[in-house]
Amino acid sequence: MNKDFIIDEQIEKLLACAIAPDKSRVLEIIAKAEKLKGLTPEETAVLLQTEDEELIEIISHTARKIKEAIYGNRLVIFAPLYIANLCANNCLYCGFRRDNKELQRVALSMEQIANEVRVLEREGHKRLLMLCGEHPTRSSLDYFMEAIETAYAVKTEHGGEIRRINVEVAPLEVEEFKRLKKTGIGTYVLFQETYHHATYKTMHPSGPKKDFAWRLTAMHRAQEGGINDVGIGALFGLYDYKFEVLGLLTHALQLEKDCGIGPHTISIPRLEPAFNAPAAIKPPHPVSDHDFKKLVAIIRLAVPYTGMILSTRETAAIRREVFELGVSQISAGSRTNPGGYQQDSSEAFRAAQFNLGDTRTPDEVIMDISTHGHIPSFCTACYRLGRTGKDFMELAKPGLIQKFCQTNALFTFKEYLMDYASPATRKIGEKLINQTVEDKFKPRMKKSILTRLQSIEEGKRDVYI
């Protein structure tokens, strides 16, 4: 499929018709969302145009309830792994852009990639998001596939291993997606960046990424190529955030209509400064913290079944607030320059895609979220047991996925505490696990969970159901 299904005029009309919505209508839409059925673009536009702070607080409260109902108090942990920053595109918001002549260009060797993975494994990571710039030779699909195989092959002490690699790579043909699937990837992730056509054209003046429709329909081709789980996203700050939320929802609904499966994840990055990237240094449509929290809550109401990803672009303080509003996956200890996990250089930004807002170590992040009652999860069981695509959605939409995810989160968190955590994090984590088992599970299930936790204490690893 290569048909452009985003119609700007329709989205603008939805927003124009929803200005100053009636309070009773807003409450009616919130009540519908609470039933976990999702929202239409028309209904979502009404919430986006709501400026009444009392109603926004009700939207936020409902988002918290929906997140708890479907995902519980879990936060899946991953790390991005940038393997190359050579790029043929000239995106005005990206440090990797072709015309950034001062950027230190890097394409990691397989040995260097393996060394990066060793660092990440020794921090406790089990999930990676692998990505690189778009370059016809230095970042080819063959190179990328070899990098995936290299990362999977790395093993370190304490049973350190990468169990699932999600990928973010430029749009491919169907046959290329079939090849990519054979490497054993998890989710295929690709951001449209902006769904507004004029803004898209301005922000992508040259390079393969200029083609709006080819990028938009990549998820359709990925699913045709056998990749069941796909992730979409918008880069907030390029255009009006209300338009972008409706663009994301339109994309999600089109995937459901055409492929029978909506997005596995939605990413919500905000523009952050990037080296020699003019649109990142001065965002055209900056999104305030208030509006950012509002849009996260509204996405959770509109697409309740979809995992929402928050990166380390945001500060620790904002991340802490947004976790409650619907986020289910977070990066920790990130570096956005190839080779960055082996380096500690003040010049790293000269090879990075963008600046970081949260520079804490994974252990610091994990201690923080545990202190606030969230279970850090390194689980990859669904991918490995075939709970993907339609099978996953059948469990996620009614909130039944917690039956597996809550327990598997506890098991992988226990592994982390035993093998990688600082003494302070382990103390907090053990208390949280014990409290969760006591509060969340019935006696029979509690006994089964305690038995598995004990087996991990005794040295068993990779325990899941």
C-alpha positions as CSV (number, residue, x, y, z in Angstrom):
1,M,0.0,0.0,0.0
2,N,1.3,3.5,-0.9
3,K,-1.9,5.5,-0.5
4,D,-1.9,8.7,1.6
5,F,-4.8,8.5,4.0
6,I,-4.1,11.7,6.0
7,I,-6.3,14.5,4.9
8,D,-5.3,17.7,6.5
9,E,-8.5,19.5,5.8
10,Q,-10.6,16.9,7.6
11,I,-8.4,17.1,10.7
12,E,-8.5,20.9,10.8
13,K,-12.3,20.8,10.4
14,L,-12.6,18.3,13.3
15,L,-10.6,20.7,15.5
16,A,-12.5,23.8,14.3
17,C,-15.9,22.2,15.0
18,A,-14.8,21.1,18.5
19,I,-13.8,24.6,19.8
20,A,-15.2,25.5,23.3
21,P,-17.0,22.1,23.8
22,D,-20.0,21.7,26.0
23,K,-19.1,20.3,29.5
24,S,-21.7,17.6,29.3
25,R,-20.3,16.4,26.0
26,V,-16.8,16.3,27.4
27,L,-18.0,14.2,30.4
28,E,-19.9,11.9,28.1
29,I,-16.8,11.2,26.0
30,I,-14.7,10.6,29.2
31,A,-17.3,8.1,30.4
32,K,-17.1,6.3,27.1
33,A,-13.3,6.2,27.3
34,E,-13.4,4.7,30.8
35,K,-15.0,1.6,29.3
36,L,-11.7,0.9,27.4
37,K,-13.4,1.1,24.0
38,G,-11.3,3.9,22.6
39,L,-12.5,7.1,21.0
40,T,-13.2,8.4,17.5
41,P,-11.3,11.3,15.9
42,E,-14.4,13.5,16.5
43,E,-14.5,12.6,20.2
44,T,-10.8,13.0,20.6
45,A,-10.9,16.5,19.0
46,V,-13.4,17.5,21.6
47,L,-11.0,16.5,24.4
48,L,-8.1,18.3,22.7
49,Q,-10.1,21.5,22.5
50,T,-11.1,21.3,26.2
51,E,-9.4,24.1,28.1
52,D,-11.4,23.9,31.4
53,E,-8.8,22.9,34.0
54,E,-11.4,21.0,36.0
55,L,-12.3,18.8,33.0
56,I,-8.6,18.4,32.1
57,E,-8.0,17.0,35.6
58,I,-10.9,14.5,35.1
59,I,-9.3,13.5,31.8
60,S,-6.0,12.9,33.6
61,H,-7.7,11.0,36.4
62,T,-9.4,8.7,33.8
63,A,-6.1,8.2,32.0
64,R,-4.6,6.9,35.3
65,K,-7.5,4.5,35.7
66,I,-7.2,3.2,32.2
67,K,-3.5,2.8,32.5
68,E,-3.9,0.8,35.7
69,A,-6.7,-1.3,34.2
70,I,-4.7,-2.4,31.2
71,Y,-1.0,-2.1,32.2
72,G,-1.1,-2.0,36.0
73,N,1.9,-0.4,37.7
74,R,4.4,-1.8,35.3
75,L,7.0,0.2,33.3
76,V,8.9,-1.7,30.7
77,I,12.6,-0.7,30.5
78,F,14.7,-0.6,27.4
79,A,17.7,1.2,25.9
80,P,18.2,2.7,22.5
81,L,21.3,1.4,20.6
82,Y,22.5,3.8,17.8
83,I,24.8,2.0,15.5
84,A,25.4,4.6,12.8
85,N,24.7,8.3,12.3
86,L,25.5,8.6,8.5
87,C,22.3,9.8,6.8
88,A,21.2,10.8,3.3
89,N,18.3,12.9,4.7
90,N,18.3,16.5,5.6
91,C,15.7,16.7,8.4
92,L,15.9,20.2,10.0
93,Y,15.2,18.9,13.5
94,C,17.9,16.1,13.6
95,G,21.6,16.2,14.4
96,F,22.2,13.4,11.9
97,R,21.0,15.5,9.0
98,R,23.1,15.4,5.9
99,D,24.1,19.1,5.8
100,N,25.5,19.0,9.4
101,K,29.1,19.1,8.2
102,E,30.4,19.4,11.8
103,L,28.9,16.1,13.0
104,Q,31.3,13.3,13.7
105,R,30.1,10.6,11.4
106,V,30.3,7.0,12.8
107,A,29.2,3.6,11.6
108,L,30.2,1.1,14.3
109,S,31.9,-2.1,13.4
110,M,30.4,-5.4,14.6
111,E,33.1,-5.6,17.3
112,Q,32.1,-2.1,18.5
113,I,28.4,-3.0,18.5
114,A,29.2,-6.1,20.6
115,N,31.1,-3.9,23.0
116,E,28.2,-1.5,23.3
117,V,25.9,-4.4,24.0
118,R,28.2,-5.7,26.7
119,V,27.9,-2.4,28.5
120,L,24.1,-2.5,28.3
121,E,23.9,-6.1,29.5
122,R,26.1,-5.3,32.5
123,E,23.6,-2.5,33.4
124,G,20.8,-5.1,33.4
125,H,19.2,-4.4,30.0
126,K,17.3,-7.2,28.2
127,R,15.5,-5.1,25.6
128,L,17.0,-2.8,23.0
129,L,15.7,-0.4,20.3
130,M,18.3,-0.6,17.5
131,L,18.4,2.3,15.1
132,C,20.6,4.3,12.7
133,G,20.6,7.0,10.1
134,E,19.3,6.3,6.6
135,H,22.3,5.8,4.2
136,P,22.3,3.6,1.1
137,T,25.7,2.0,1.7
138,R,27.0,2.7,5.2
139,S,23.6,1.9,6.9
140,S,22.3,-0.7,4.5
141,L,19.7,-3.3,5.5
142,D,22.5,-6.0,5.3
143,Y,24.6,-4.0,7.8
144,F,21.6,-3.5,10.1
145,M,20.7,-7.2,10.0
146,E,24.2,-8.2,10.8
147,A,24.2,-5.8,13.7
148,I,21.0,-7.5,15.1
149,E,22.6,-10.9,14.9
150,T,25.7,-9.6,16.6
151,A,23.8,-8.1,19.5
152,Y,21.7,-11.2,20.1
153,A,24.9,-13.3,20.2
154,V,26.6,-11.3,23.0
155,K,26.5,-13.0,26.4
156,T,27.9,-11.7,29.6
157,E,28.2,-12.8,33.3
158,H,25.0,-13.4,35.4
159,G,23.2,-14.7,32.4
160,G,23.5,-11.3,30.7
161,E,21.8,-11.3,27.3
162,I,19.6,-9.3,25.0
163,R,16.3,-11.2,24.7
164,R,14.4,-8.8,22.4
165,I,15.5,-6.2,19.9
166,N,13.0,-3.8,18.5
167,V,14.1,-1.8,15.5
168,E,13.7,1.7,14.0
169,V,14.9,1.7,10.4
170,A,13.9,3.5,7.3
171,P,10.8,2.4,5.3
172,L,11.4,-0.9,3.4
173,E,9.8,-2.9,0.6
174,V,7.6,-5.9,1.6
175,E,10.3,-8.4,0.7
176,E,12.9,-6.5,2.7
177,F,10.5,-6.6,5.7
178,K,10.3,-10.3,5.3
179,R,14.1,-10.5,5.5
180,L,14.2,-8.3,8.5
181,K,11.6,-10.4,10.3
182,K,13.9,-13.5,10.0
183,T,16.4,-11.9,12.4
184,G,14.0,-12.4,15.2
185,I,13.1,-8.7,15.9
186,G,10.2,-7.6,18.1
187,T,8.4,-4.4,17.2
188,Y,9.1,-2.4,14.0
189,V,9.1,1.3,15.0
190,L,8.9,4.3,12.7
191,F,7.8,7.9,13.4
192,Q,6.0,9.9,10.8
193,E,7.5,12.9,12.7
194,T,4.6,15.2,11.6
195,Y,1.3,14.3,10.0
196,H,0.8,17.9,8.6
197,H,1.8,17.8,4.9
198,A,3.1,21.4,4.5
199,T,5.2,21.0,7.7
200,Y,6.5,17.6,6.6
201,K,7.6,19.1,3.3
202,T,9.4,22.0,5.0
203,M,11.1,19.8,7.6
204,H,12.4,17.3,5.0
205,P,13.9,19.4,2.1
206,S,15.9,16.6,0.6
207,G,16.6,12.9,0.8
208,P,14.5,9.7,0.6
209,K,12.5,10.8,3.6
210,K,10.8,13.5,1.5
211,D,8.2,11.0,0.4
212,F,5.3,11.4,3.0
213,A,3.1,8.6,1.7
214,W,6.0,6.1,1.4
215,R,6.8,6.7,5.1
216,L,3.2,6.7,6.2
217,T,2.4,3.3,4.7
218,A,5.5,1.6,5.9
219,M,3.5,-0.1,8.7
220,H,1.2,-1.6,6.2
221,R,4.1,-3.1,4.3
222,A,5.7,-4.3,7.5
223,Q,2.6,-6.2,8.5
224,E,2.3,-7.6,4.9
225,G,5.9,-8.7,5.4
226,G,4.9,-10.7,8.5
227,I,6.0,-8.3,11.3
228,N,3.0,-8.4,13.6
229,D,3.8,-5.6,16.0
230,V,4.5,-2.0,14.8
231,G,5.0,1.2,16.6
232,I,4.1,4.7,15.4
233,G,5.0,8.2,16.7
234,A,5.0,11.9,16.1
235,L,7.7,14.5,17.1
236,F,5.8,17.0,19.1
237,G,6.9,20.6,18.4
238,L,7.0,20.5,14.6
239,Y,3.3,21.4,14.3
240,D,0.2,22.0,16.4
241,Y,0.1,19.1,19.0
242,K,-3.7,18.8,18.6
243,F,-3.3,18.1,14.9
244,E,-0.6,15.6,15.5
245,V,-2.6,13.6,18.1
246,L,-5.5,13.3,15.6
247,G,-2.9,12.3,12.9
248,L,-1.7,9.5,15.2
249,L,-5.2,8.3,15.9
250,T,-6.1,8.4,12.2
251,H,-3.0,6.3,11.5
252,A,-3.9,3.8,14.3
253,L,-7.5,3.4,13.0
254,Q,-6.3,2.9,9.4
255,L,-4.0,0.2,10.5
256,E,-6.9,-1.5,12.3
257,K,-9.1,-1.2,9.3
258,D,-6.6,-2.4,6.7
259,C,-4.5,-4.9,8.7
260,G,-6.8,-5.9,11.6
261,I,-4.1,-4.8,14.1
262,G,-3.5,-1.3,15.5
263,P,-0.1,-0.1,16.6
264,H,1.6,-2.0,19.4
265,T,3.2,1.2,20.6
266,I,2.8,5.0,20.2
267,S,5.9,7.1,20.9
268,I,5.5,10.7,22.2
269,P,8.9,12.5,21.9
270,R,9.1,16.3,22.2
271,L,11.7,18.3,20.3
272,E,14.9,18.7,22.1
273,P,18.0,20.7,21.0
274,A,20.3,19.0,18.6
275,F,23.6,19.9,17.2
276,N,23.3,22.2,14.1
277,A,19.6,21.3,13.7
278,P,17.7,24.7,13.4
279,A,14.1,23.4,14.0
280,A,15.3,21.6,17.1
281,I,17.0,24.6,18.5
282,K,13.9,26.8,17.9
283,P,10.8,24.5,17.7
284,P,8.1,25.9,15.4
285,H,5.3,24.9,17.7
286,P,6.7,24.3,21.2
287,V,4.6,22.1,23.5
288,S,4.4,23.3,27.1
289,D,4.7,20.8,30.0
290,H,0.9,21.4,30.7
291,D,-0.1,20.6,27.1
292,F,2.3,17.6,27.0
293,K,0.7,16.0,30.0
294,K,-2.7,16.7,28.5
295,L,-1.9,15.1,25.2
296,V,-0.5,12.0,26.8
297,A,-3.7,11.6,28.9
298,I,-5.9,12.1,25.8
299,I,-3.9,9.5,23.8
300,R,-4.4,7.0,26.6
301,L,-8.2,7.6,26.5
302,A,-8.3,7.4,22.7
303,V,-6.1,4.3,22.1
304,P,-6.3,2.5,25.5
305,Y,-4.7,-0.8,24.3
306,T,-1.5,0.7,22.9
307,G,1.7,0.8,24.8
308,M,3.0,4.4,25.1
309,I,6.7,5.1,25.0
310,L,8.5,7.9,26.8
311,S,12.1,8.6,26.1
312,T,14.9,10.3,28.0
313,R,14.3,13.5,26.0
314,E,12.2,14.5,29.0
315,T,13.6,15.5,32.4
316,A,13.3,13.2,35.3
317,A,10.7,15.4,36.9
318,I,8.4,15.5,33.8
319,R,8.9,11.7,33.3
320,R,7.8,11.1,36.8
321,E,4.6,13.0,36.3
322,V,3.8,11.5,32.8
323,F,4.3,7.9,33.9
324,E,1.0,8.2,35.8
325,L,-0.9,9.4,32.7
326,G,-0.6,6.3,30.6
327,V,3.1,5.6,29.8
328,S,4.0,1.9,29.8
329,Q,7.5,1.8,28.3
330,I,10.5,4.0,29.1
331,S,14.1,4.2,28.1
332,A,16.8,4.5,30.8
333,G,20.5,5.4,30.7
334,S,20.2,6.4,27.0
335,R,22.9,7.6,24.7
336,T,22.0,8.9,21.2
337,N,25.5,8.8,19.7
338,P,26.9,5.6,18.1
339,G,29.5,4.2,20.6
340,G,28.1,6.4,23.4
341,Y,27.8,3.6,26.0
342,Q,31.6,3.1,25.9
343,Q,32.4,6.8,26.0
344,D,32.0,9.6,28.6
345,S,33.0,12.6,26.5
346,S,31.9,16.2,26.7
347,E,32.1,16.1,22.9
348,A,29.5,13.3,22.6
349,F,26.8,15.8,21.5
350,R,28.7,16.3,18.2
351,A,27.8,12.7,17.2
352,A,24.4,12.6,18.8
353,Q,20.9,12.8,17.3
354,F,19.6,15.1,20.1
355,N,20.3,16.2,23.7
356,L,19.0,14.2,26.7
357,G,16.8,15.5,29.4
358,D,17.2,12.6,31.8
359,T,20.9,11.6,32.1
360,R,20.6,9.3,35.1
361,T,22.0,5.8,35.1
362,P,19.5,2.9,34.7
363,D,19.9,2.0,38.4
364,E,19.0,5.5,39.4
365,V,15.9,5.5,37.2
366,I,14.9,2.1,38.5
367,M,15.3,3.1,42.1
368,D,13.2,6.2,41.4
369,I,10.3,4.5,39.7
370,S,10.4,1.7,42.4
371,T,10.2,4.3,45.1
372,H,7.0,5.6,43.4
373,G,5.4,2.2,43.2
374,H,6.1,1.2,39.6
375,I,7.4,-2.2,38.8
376,P,10.3,-2.0,36.3
377,S,9.8,-4.8,33.8
378,F,12.4,-6.3,31.5
379,C,9.9,-8.9,30.2
380,T,10.1,-10.3,26.6
381,A,7.8,-13.3,27.1
382,C,5.0,-12.2,24.8
383,Y,7.3,-12.0,21.8
384,R,8.9,-15.4,22.6
385,L,5.6,-17.2,23.2
386,G,3.9,-15.8,20.2
387,R,1.6,-13.4,22.0
388,T,2.0,-10.8,19.3
389,G,-0.2,-9.1,16.7
390,K,-3.9,-10.1,16.9
391,D,-3.2,-12.6,19.8
392,F,-1.7,-9.7,21.9
393,M,-4.5,-7.3,21.0
394,E,-7.2,-9.8,22.1
395,L,-5.6,-9.8,25.5
396,A,-4.6,-6.1,25.7
397,K,-7.9,-4.5,24.7
398,P,-10.0,-5.9,27.6
399,G,-7.0,-5.6,30.0
400,L,-6.4,-9.3,30.2
401,I,-2.7,-9.0,29.3
402,Q,-2.0,-8.1,32.9
403,K,-2.6,-11.8,33.7
404,F,0.8,-12.5,32.2
405,C,2.6,-9.1,32.3
406,Q,2.3,-8.4,36.0
407,T,3.8,-11.7,37.1
408,N,6.5,-11.6,34.4
409,A,7.4,-8.1,35.4
410,L,8.0,-9.3,38.9
411,F,10.2,-12.1,37.8
412,T,12.4,-9.9,35.5
413,F,12.6,-7.3,38.2
414,K,13.8,-9.9,40.7
415,E,16.5,-10.9,38.2
416,Y,17.7,-7.3,38.0
417,L,17.7,-6.9,41.8
418,M,19.8,-10.1,42.2
419,D,22.3,-9.4,39.4
420,Y,22.7,-5.7,38.8
421,A,21.0,-3.5,41.4
422,S,22.8,-1.3,43.9
423,P,22.1,-2.2,47.6
424,A,19.8,0.7,48.0
425,T,17.8,-0.2,44.9
426,R,17.6,-3.8,45.9
427,K,16.2,-3.0,49.3
428,I,13.5,-0.8,47.8
429,G,12.8,-3.3,45.0
430,E,12.5,-6.3,47.3
431,K,10.0,-4.4,49.5
432,L,7.9,-3.5,46.4
433,I,7.9,-7.1,45.1
434,N,6.7,-8.4,48.4
435,Q,4.0,-5.8,48.7
436,T,2.8,-6.3,45.2
437,V,2.5,-10.1,45.6
438,E,0.7,-9.6,48.9
439,D,-1.8,-7.0,47.6
440,K,-2.4,-8.0,43.9
441,F,-2.7,-11.8,43.9
442,K,-5.1,-14.5,45.3
443,P,-3.6,-17.2,47.5
444,R,-3.2,-19.9,44.8
445,M,-1.5,-17.6,42.4
446,K,0.5,-16.0,45.2
447,K,2.0,-19.4,46.1
448,S,3.0,-20.0,42.4
449,I,4.7,-16.6,42.1
450,L,6.6,-17.0,45.4
451,T,7.9,-20.4,44.3
452,R,9.2,-18.9,41.0
453,L,10.7,-15.9,42.9
454,Q,12.5,-18.3,45.2
455,S,13.9,-20.2,42.2
456,I,15.4,-16.9,40.9
457,E,16.8,-16.3,44.3
458,E,18.5,-19.7,44.0
459,G,20.1,-18.9,40.6
460,K,17.5,-19.7,38.0
461,R,17.1,-17.1,35.2
462,D,14.7,-16.3,32.4
463,V,11.6,-17.3,34.3
464,Y,8.2,-16.4,32.7
465,I,4.7,-17.6,32.0
